[in-house]
Amino acid sequence: MTLISAINSVVDDVLQASSVPIYRLVVDGVDISSKVNNRLGQMRIENKRGFEVDTLDLTLSDHDGLLEIPSKGAVIQAWLGWQHSGLVYKGSYIVKEVEHGGAPDTLRIRATSADMKKSLKQKKERSFDDIALGDLIRKIAIEHDLNDKVSEELAKHKIIHIDQNESDANLLTRLADEHDAIATIKNGTLLFMPKGQSQTISGQDLPTKILTRTMGDEHRYSYSDGGEEVTAIRAFYYDEKMAKKLEVIVGDQSNENIKELRHIHRDKQTATLAARAKLNHFKRTAETLTYKLAKGIPDLVPEQTFLFIGIKEQIDEIYWLGTTITDTLDSSGGYTTDLQLEVFFPDADDVSELFEDQFVSEKDKKWTGVVVYYQEGDKAVKLTKGDQANPKHFSYLYLTKAGAQQRLDREYALLDLETGKFTAHNELDQKPYTGLKTQYTVGKNKTPRQWVTLGDQSNPKVIDRVFHSKAAAEKRLKRELPRLNAKKDMLEQVKTNQKL
């Protein structure tokens, strides 16, 4: 941070500390701000990404009975801000629900984003063949009198065949899920862009917002080991020429912890896209964070990136991505902003591979028992159940003994002792990781990014995070090293037992 930017930041903090929150409300073109100034109980605006509906909730005092109940379908435009910095437009909303109650008498209004047209929710039955994704989005936009903007990367994707037996809104959501994208309508424009890239539709990076511990009232961080440890996704599709169900695997080919999608997709391309989107979802949501700003910031938007200072090392060291932004203004004059965030991670080269016989590696095996491992320091400890003459070793390394015990009991229950077969699952041979690598940035920008490595790089595990400095990235790799060594120890034990 330069001296000038530091001085500007201090000046902004001083101004905001002494400033007063302000707002503006316009209903069907009429500014009602002055009429409700002394009546506002609460205004809450929730802004989400994609086709999740943005909402505006208003609570107004009607102690004197002079308020008019707005008609359903009325359009409310809202602005929020601070006296020293001015107002920021927060969107246009259509009244959906109105409630009047008392005593004391209050009027509650709930409105949803005005950009979601009724026509988008009408069911249609049709099919599309050999069409570029960008052309399909444009066709839907034209049908609803919308402009369209599709990222160049996604616009070129070819769709071989797709059937529609749903509304255009549902179809757009399905296409967005398959392509790990965001489909949304803002200011009369249908947008379709990659999820989690923190970019505008033109490809420009959204600015990173830096927040300090002193700016927040409260936070909640959670870490799910399962999400980060998923290394690949298996998806199925039906090949009409071969007349059989096939599968595609996207992700790390070590097959360390593969999750399956139950739905059978229409073709290999769709299965691959769905698997890649699901894998990215697991990576993004392995760590989540909520943060309440004591002084609201009206220009924050979903898909913007954030850096934190002064909370905890694991939180401060990486970039976070906003998913939901909620502004709340209440009668006491307090204006706060709540953030829901997930991990921002860089693009990675996903590998997909086709398997025509998904059970080749195990079809002749006859198992007698089960072995599961958990981590203890930099070593792997095994738990066993059943006859150990020829046990199946499940080579996912659990962080706790309790987690390993649950897996042990679950897998043993699936083992048919007469046939020696399991009623579900398949694990392929693993190739152990030899080292670690991850990315970091210089300064406070998300790009350009540089790699930092630890250990042998012939088959490294990639930590899908973007760290704000080389030092932070190196610390994370060192924290990960004991688990890497424990996994190596586990695989050596598996190989040794298989030779006996």
N, C-alpha and C positions, 0 to 999 in steps of 0.2 A: 504494500500500500504506500503510495507517495505521500509526501508531506501535505500537499494541497488536498488530496482526497481525504486524508486523516482529519485535517482542519474542517473540511466540509461536513464530514461525518459527525464531528463534535457539535458543530453549529446546528445540524439537523436534529441531533439528540436534545439540545437545549431548547430549540424552538418547539419540538414535539412535546417535551415535558411540560411546557407552559401553555400549550395549545388546547383548543376545545374541538371535540369531534363535531362535524356538521353533516347534513344529509339533504337530499332533495327527492321528492316524490311527485311524479306526474301521472295522473289517472285519465286515460282517454284524452290526452293532450292538454289537460288542465293541471297547473301546478297547485298542489294542495299542501305544500310544505308548511306555510304559515298557519294553515288551519289546524294542523295536527302537532305543531311544535310543543304544546303543553299537554298533549294527550298520549304521546308515544310511551308505551310500556316497554316494548321490545321490537326490534327489527332484526331478523336473522336471514342471511343470504348464504345459501350453500351452493358452491360451484364445483361440479364434478367433471371428469373427462368422459369422452365418448357419449353414447346415447342415454347414459344415466341422466335423469332429468334434474336440471338446476331448479332450486326452489327459493321462494321468497315467503317468509312468514312475518306477519305484522300483528301486534297486539296493541290496541288503542283504547284509551279510556273514553267511555261515553256516559260519564257521571251526570251530565246535564241533558242527555237524550237528544242532542243536536246533530249527532253524526248520521249521515246517510249510509245505508247498507249498499255497498257496490253490487252491481248486477254481475251474474256469472258471465264470464267472457270479457269483462272489462280488462283493458291493458294497463299495467302499471310499469312505469320506467323508474329505475332507482339509481341514485348516486350516493357515494359515501366518501368521506375524506376528513381532513383536518383544516382548521381555520388558517394555519400558516402555509399550507401547501395546496389547498384547493380540493375540488371534488373529482372523483374518478367514477366513470360510468360503469355500473354493475349489471346492466342488462335490462331486457324487456320481458315482462311476465304476464301471463293470462290468469285471471282469477278463476280458481277451480272450486274452492270451498269457503264458505262464510259461516261464522258462528257468533251469535249474540247471546250474552248471558249476564247474570248478576244476582244479587248485588255484591259489591259495586258493579255497575254495568260496564261491560267491556265488549269490544268488537274484535274478533279474531279473523284474519284473512290469510288464506293459503293460496299462493299462485305458483305456477310452473312456467318454465321457459317458453317464451312466445315463438321460438324458432321451430318447435316440433309441430308440424302441420297435421291436421286430422287425416288428410289424404294418405300420409305415410303409414297410418295404422290400418288401412283397409286391406283385406286379404286379396291376394292375386294368385292365379295358377298359370304358370308359363315356364318355358325353358329357354336356356341360352346355350349356344354352341360356338366353340372356337372364337372366343371374344376376349379382347384385352380387358384387364380389370379396370383400367382408366376409362375405356369406352363404356363399360357397364355402369360405372358410377355416374358418368356424364348423362347417360340415357335416363337413369332414375332422377337425376337432378332436373333435367328438362321437363320430365313428366310432372314435377311438382313446382315448376316456376322458380327454381333455385339456380344460383350460380354454382360452379363446382371447382374445387382445387384438390388435386391428387398428387402426392409426392411422385417425382419422376421414377424413383426406384420401384414403387408399387404399381404405377400405371402400366408398366410394361409386362407385368405378370399375365400369362396366358391362361384362360380358363377353358378347358377342353369341353366340359359339359356341366351344367348345373340346373337343377329343377327348383322352381319356386312354388311353394304351396303355403304361402305365408304373406304377411304384410311386407312392404318395402323396408320398413324400419327393422323388422326381424331379419330380413335378408341382409341388410347392411351390417347388422350386428354379427350375423354368422360369418360374413366375409371378413369382417374386422377380426373376429376371433381366430379364423383360419390363418390370417396373414399377420397376426400379432400386431394389429394396427388399431387406430382410434378412428371411428366414424362419428362425426358430430356435425351439428348445424350451428353456425355462429353468424349473426347479422345477415341472414339470407343466403349464406354460402354453405354448401355441403362439402365438408372437409374430410379427407381420408389420408391419414399419415401414420408412419411407424410409431408404435407405442414405446415410451421410455427413452426417446432420443433427445428430449428437451430442446426441440427445434421448432421454429415457425414453419409454415407450409412451404415457404420459399427456401428452406434449408438453412436459415440463419439460426445460430445458437441463441436460445433465450438466456438472459443474464442470470448469473448465479447470485443468490441472495445470501449474505453472510449474517448469521444471527448469533448473539452472545447469550450466555447464561442469564445475565441481568435483564435481558429483554423479555424473558419468559416467566409466566406464573407457575406453570407445571409442565411436566413431560412424562411420557411413558414409552420405554424401549422394550422390545421383546425380540428374542432370538429363537428360531425354530431350527433345530439341528437337521430335521428331516428334509426341509426344503433345500438347504445348501448341499446336502449330501446326495441328492438325486443327481446321478451323472448322465442319465439318458432316459428317453421316452420311447416306448414301443407303441406303434399304432398299426391297426389292421385295415386292409382293404380287400375287395373282391376283384380278382382278375377274371373277366369274362372269357377271354381266349383260353386260359389255362383251366377255367372252371374250378378254381380253388381259392381259398383264403390265404393271402400272403401278408407279410408284415414288413414294416420299415422301422429302423431304429435311428433316432437322431440324438447326437450327443457324443459323449466320451465312449470309445469302443472298448474300454476296460470292462464294461458291463458290471460295474461294481454295485450299482443300485438302480435297477431299471424299473420305472413305473409304466404300467400299461393303461392305454385308453381303451375302454370297453367298446365304444362305438365302432362299427365297421364302416369305413369311409368309401366314397364312390370311386376313387382311383388312387394311384400311387402318389400323384402330386398333392392331392388334398390331404392324404394321410401324412405326408412329409411335412406339409405346412402346419397341420394341426399339432403334430408332435413337437415341432420347433417352437410353436407358440406356447405350448404347455411347459416346455423346458425353461423358456425365458420367464414364464410366470413363477415357477419354483425359485429361480435365481433371484428375481426381484423381491419376492415376499419372504425370503428366508429371514430377513431382519426387517422390522417395522418400527416406526417411531411416530408418536403424536406429540405435538408441541403447541402450547397456548401462549400467544403473544399478549403481554399485559397491555400494550398499546397497539391497536390494530394497524395493519398496513394494507391499504385498499387495492394496491395494484399487483398483488400476488396472484398467480394463476396456476391451475393444474399443469403438470408437465414441466414446471420450472424446477431448477436444481437449487439445493441449499447446502451450505456448510455451517457447522456449529462450532462455537468456541466456548470451552469451559464447562462442558457437561461431563462426559466420560471419554476415555481414550478411544474405545470402540465406536463411539458415536461421532466424535470430532474428526476422526482420521479419514472418513470417506464422504463422498458426495451422496446426497439424498435427493429423491425425486418426489415432488408433490403430486398427490392423487386427488385429494379433496381439500378445498379451501373454504372455511366457514367464517363469515364476518358477523359479529353480534354487537348491536348498539342497544343499550337499555336506558331506562328512565333516569338512572342516577348519573347519566352522562358518560358512562364507561363504554369504551369501544375496544373489543378484543378480536383477535383472529386466531382460529384453531386450524392447525395443519395436520393432515394425515399424510405420512410419507412412507415410501418404500426405497429399496436400494437402487441407485443409479449404477448400471453396469455397462461396460463398453460392448461394441459389436464383437462377436467371436465367430470363428469359422466352425459351423456345425457340420458334423459328418453324418451322412445317412447311408445305410447299407441295407440291401434287400436279402431276406432269408426265405428260401422257398420251402424249407422244412424246418420249422421252428424247434423241433425236439430231437434233431439228429444227435446232438452231443449226449443225450441221456436215454435214448430209446432202448438201449440194451443193458442199462444199469439195473441192479437190484439192491436197494438200500435196506439197511437193518436198523439204523438209528439216526440221530441228528446231533450236529455240533454247531454251536453259535459262539461268537467271540465278542468280548468287550475290552475297552481300553483301560489300562492302568499305568499311568505315566507314559513311557515310550515303549511299553510292552503290550502284548495281546494275551488275554487270559481266556481260556475256553470253558464253556459249559457243555455238558453232554447229557443225552437222554436216550434210552433204548440200548439195544445191543450195539457195541462198538466194533463188531467184526468188519463191517463195511458201512460206516456212517456217511451221511451226506454233510459236507462242510458248507455252511452258509457264510460266505466271505464278505459280509457287511459288518464293519467294526462299530459296535455300539459304544456310546460314551459312558453308559452306566450298566451295572450288573442287572438292575431291575429291567431295563429295556431289553437286554439280551435274554433274560429269563422268559419274558413274555413272548419273544420271537421263538424261543426254543419250544415252549409249550404249544404255540400255535402251529408250528411246522410239524411237530410230532403228531399232532391230532390229524394232520392231512396225510400221514403216511399209512398206506395199506400194508400191514405186516405180512399178509399172505402173498401179495404180488411184488412187494418191494418198490411200489410206485407211489408217487405223490399225486394227489387228486388235482393239484394246481401248481403252477409256476415252472419256471425254467431258468437256470443260471448257467451262463457260459464261462469258459476259462477266462481268468483275469490276467491282464498285463499290469504288473505293479508300477506305481508312479516312482520315478527316480529322483525327482526334485520338485521345485515350486517356482511359479512365476506370477507376476501381477503387474498392473499398470499404475502410473502416477502422473501428476501434472506439475508443471512449474508455474508458480504464481497462483492466482485464484480463477483461472479459466479451465474449462473442461478439456480443451484442446490447445496445443498438441499434447499427445500422451506418449510416455516412454515406458519401456519395460525394465523391471528389476527382477533378478533371478536368484535362486538359492539351490545349490546342489546340481547333480547331473541333469542336463536338459535333454537327454535322449527321449524321455517320455514324462514331461513335467505335468503336474497338476496346476491348472490355471485358477487362481483366485479371482472370481468375476466381480471385482470392485474397481473403482477409480479412487486412488488415494490423493490427498492434497499435497503430498510431498514425498520425496524419495525416502526420507527417514521414517515416515509413517508406514510406507509400503514395506520397508525392510523389517520393521517391528512386527507387522502382521505375519510375514513369512516365518519369522523366528518363532512366533506363537504357534504356528501351524506345524512346525517341524516335528515335535514329539508325536503328533498324530500320524504324520507320514511314516515315521520310524516304527510306530506300533503296527501300522498296516503292513509294512514290509515284514515285520516279525510274524504277524498272523499268516501271511501267505507262505512264508517259509514253513510254518507249522503244518499248514494244509498240505503242502507238497511232501513234507516228510511223512505225514500220516498216510498219504495216498500210496507211497512207495512200500509201506509196511505190509 
